Amino acid sequence: MTKKIIRSRAPLRLGLAGGGTDVSPFSDSHGGCVLNATIDLYAQAILEPSDDGRVVFYSEDREEVVDLEASADLPDEDPLRLHRGIYRRIVKQFNGGRPLSLKLTTFADAPAGSGLGTSSTMIVCILQAYSEWLQLGLGEYEIAHLAFEIERIDLGLAGGKQDQYAAAFGGFNFIEFNANDRVLVNPLRVKDWIINELEASTVLYYTGQSRSSASIIQRQIDNTNAGDTKSVGAMLELKQDAVEMKEAILRGGLDRYATILGRSWIAKKRLAQGISNPDIDAVHEAALSAGAVAGKISGAGGGGFMMFFVPPKRRMSVLRELAKFPGSVMNFHFTGMGAQSWTITN
């Protein structure tokens, strides 16, 4: 008997500038701007329809398995709470409340809490698989917004909106966030030589420390609600940095790009407590002393991946210095492709 298998993948992203300004209530009252770029590290899903009346979720990288009777109202609990929440929303909104029987296997090239948007990207990836299977025809905006609603509203996890849109669209994007969940994605036509030079000049370093972005972002939200002038002022600076970095990249002004990257890290640390720590500061200082021009955390902060702008002739010097720390350097390339899905038959 022919068996249908749906595969999907969505790219992780580097947060280049403006991260944090996509989080409500700041984005509602001031408008947010984020510049990000997707890379060839992915969240991946394999969806296998079945007729046995069961729902099986298997997270290969987390080594977690859930095997339940198919139901429109799966318990909202761990393990694999994200998978359950996505399933409930798909069944309710797109299948008339009728349960679906399936096995869903997922894994990612970077751990949750890495600062590359892994959790949100995984939701986009899984939604892309469901859209392929059920022939929903969901576009990039629809998948990104649905992913945001599931993560932030249905599951109540604090965070912003940039990761979902980066994963759905792919490439270099300047994204604007406004009140009433209005989002505008501006894909950037970056010349190949600029992308090549950015790759040659970027060192991506995993600190080995994963963290809960939700707790850091919640402190940022609390600061905004309290009218903390230090935090709000920093976000206004980060928003402007995204605008200026967009122009620098489009024009190939990479010295300007590095300057903005460095000052964004200074501003970002003012958003909330816990964004940096002594270990992160030590790695940052060591990289700069070895020849890096600037560096910052990708994502909310507190751990995960750091990115450094390094003149190519100083790259090996920086790598030797980073090798003294317990983390690891990750090779990558930028990718212009967003979430994808395809069907195979066995």
Secondary structure, DSSP 8 states (H G I E B T S, - for coil): ---EEEEEEEEEEEEEE-TTTTSTTHHHHT-EEEEEEEEEEEEEEEEEE-SSSEEEEEETTTTEEEEEE--TT--S-SSSHHHHHHHHHHHHHHSTT----EEEEEEESS-TTSSS-HHHHHHHHHHHHHHHHHT----HHHHHHHHHIIIIIIS-----SHHHHHHHH-SEEEEEEEGGGEEEEEE----HHHHHHHHHTEEEEE-S----HHHHHHHHHHHHHTT-HHHHHHHHHHHHHHHHHHHHHHHT-HHHHHHHHHHHHHHHTTSSTTS--HHHHHHHHHHHHHT--EEEESSSSSSSEEEEE--GGGHHHHHHHHTTSSSEEE---B-----EEEEEE-
